[in-house]
Amino acid sequence: MNASIQAHVEVDLKAIQANATAIKAHTGGQLIAVVKADAYGHGAIPVAEALHTIADMFAVATVAEAIELREAGIQKPILILFSPLPDFAEEIIAHDLTPAVDNFTLAQEMNKVVEDGKSQSQQTSTEKVKVHIDVNTGMNRCGVRYTEVAAFLKKIKTLPHIEIEGIFTHFATADETDKSFAHLQLERFSSVLASVPNIPMTHAANSPAVLAIPESHFDAVRPGLSLYGIYPANEKSIPLQPALTWKARVGWIDSIEAGEGVSYGLVYKAPSRTCVAGIQVGFGDGYPRPLSGVGEVLIGGKYCPIIGRICMDMMVVSLGPQDKVAIGDEVVLIGKQGNEEITIYEVAERANTIPYEILISIAKRVNRIYS
Ligand SMILES: *Cc1c(COP(=O)(O)O)cnc(C)c1O
């Protein structure tokens, strides 16, 4: 372990590559690797570089995220999952990005940017901006309503510089055991597909649908969480390897007397003489504060409970009376140590949230180390 680092995240890029390869083998089509929110906290640039020969396309949420990848030299197509504001038309074209489109204004604005560019440079080549049409089949957060897609496509086709490369929808409940609404969404999507001329890339599946709804695989799939080795629900049809381990080091050790309190508010009171250790990780690093008095960490291959309130930069754990722990010893917050493991599922459940939020909350100041 690098002695100059207090706490860090280890990212196993080979695990991400293996997960991506397994997903591709399982679905048989193209892979749109979702690397939004800094690749779910794993680091968008290193992850995109690692997946460059496996993914057919990358997907992000915002134009800024896409530009970050372009500036790092990523040349694969980049899909922006949510129709950007029309203000971004120029940047989308300048960086050769592929936006989701769910309104005419953005398409019109991009068409105009290409047209204006052509009149200025006197070029005659028919330059086209590729777009993917976002279809709202019931999630109701974005997209063109499924009943209105045919009319919308007719309008888009009046724009000579817009090329419809893809069409997609997104599931609202694919991670639930009851798949009936997901199947209704699929039916609606299929009725749209039947009513429009063939579009090269049809896609729908997020991670839960990749794992549990084979009929949703179409030409391409759009997994995020599963690429990072985490199951969104109980379906485990593909073996996945978690890619992230969160480690820290013991920074302080003391023993406190019965009745003494620990951390802000002194809400924890030692029932008897207790050995305690301070660890320089807190909610400022994205460690969930609700784990105060509830969570555990691994030290020396043993579970140590977090006592008192988690602070912004520190937490305190109690050590067993026999534990031989020294300053600088390794602490595991998420991942394996010896024969024991703290999974992201346990951390998320104790924090009353989902693994997605735990991952994307790990702060920038926590160094990512790649292997
Ligand atoms: C985030 C997102 C995905 C990936 O979802 P996972 O559950 O992480 O696989 C796919 N498609 C869209 C539109 C998304 O917003």
Ligand as a Chemical Component Dictionary entry (heavy atoms), coordinates in Angstrom:
data_LIG
# 
_chem_comp.id                   LIG 
_chem_comp.type                 NON-POLYMER 
_chem_comp.pdbx_formal_charge   0 
_chem_comp.three_letter_code    LIG 
# 
loop_
_chem_comp_atom.comp_id 
_chem_comp_atom.atom_id 
_chem_comp_atom.alt_atom_id 
_chem_comp_atom.type_symbol 
_chem_comp_atom.charge 
_chem_comp_atom.model_Cartn_x 
_chem_comp_atom.model_Cartn_y 
_chem_comp_atom.model_Cartn_z 
_chem_comp_atom.pdbx_ordinal 
LIG C1 C1 C 0 -28.270 5.024  -16.120 1  
LIG C2 C2 C 0 -28.947 4.521  -17.305 2  
LIG C3 C3 C 0 -28.653 3.244  -17.802 3  
LIG C4 C4 C 0 -27.805 2.241  -17.034 4  
LIG O1 O1 O 0 -28.543 1.769  -15.929 5  
LIG P1 P1 P 0 -27.980 0.594  -14.989 6  
LIG O2 O2 O 0 -29.134 0.247  -14.126 7  
LIG O3 O3 O 0 -26.857 1.180  -14.208 8  
LIG O4 O4 O 0 -27.539 -0.488 -15.867 9  
LIG C5 C5 C 0 -29.202 2.876  -19.009 10 
LIG N1 N1 N 0 -30.011 3.719  -19.692 11 
LIG C6 C6 C 0 -30.350 4.944  -19.227 12 
LIG C7 C7 C 0 -31.256 5.814  -20.019 13 
LIG C8 C8 C 0 -29.843 5.383  -18.008 14 
LIG O5 O5 O 0 -30.193 6.576  -17.535 15 
# 
loop_
_chem_comp_bond.comp_id 
_chem_comp_bond.atom_id_1 
_chem_comp_bond.atom_id_2 
_chem_comp_bond.value_order 
_chem_comp_bond.pdbx_ordinal 
LIG C1 C2 SING 1  
LIG C2 C3 SING 2  
LIG C2 C8 DOUB 3  
LIG C3 C4 SING 4  
LIG C3 C5 DOUB 5  
LIG C4 O1 SING 6  
LIG O1 P1 SING 7  
LIG P1 O2 DOUB 8  
LIG P1 O3 SING 9  
LIG P1 O4 SING 10 
LIG C5 N1 SING 11 
LIG N1 C6 DOUB 12 
LIG C6 C7 SING 13 
LIG C6 C8 SING 14 
LIG C8 O5 SING 15 
# 
